[in-house]
Amino acid sequence: MEFSEDTNHSGADKDTLYLFGGAALILFGTGFILSNPLVRRYFTQFDAGNLVQNALADIDRYLKLRNM
């Protein structure tokens, strides 16, 4: 069985692999940090849910302005 190199892709497959690998590491790291009880207590005091709602409202306003 003989393998040949495909030189037409110019590293696009490798770049995609790095992109998804990096995204997976970021997601894993975020979950790892948020699983710490001290961090959870901090975020419950910080009221992160309200922050997310305000951010989504701002994003919605931005998208409406962009479509004008």
Order of alpha helices (4+ residues) and beta strands (2+ residues): alpha-alpha-alpha
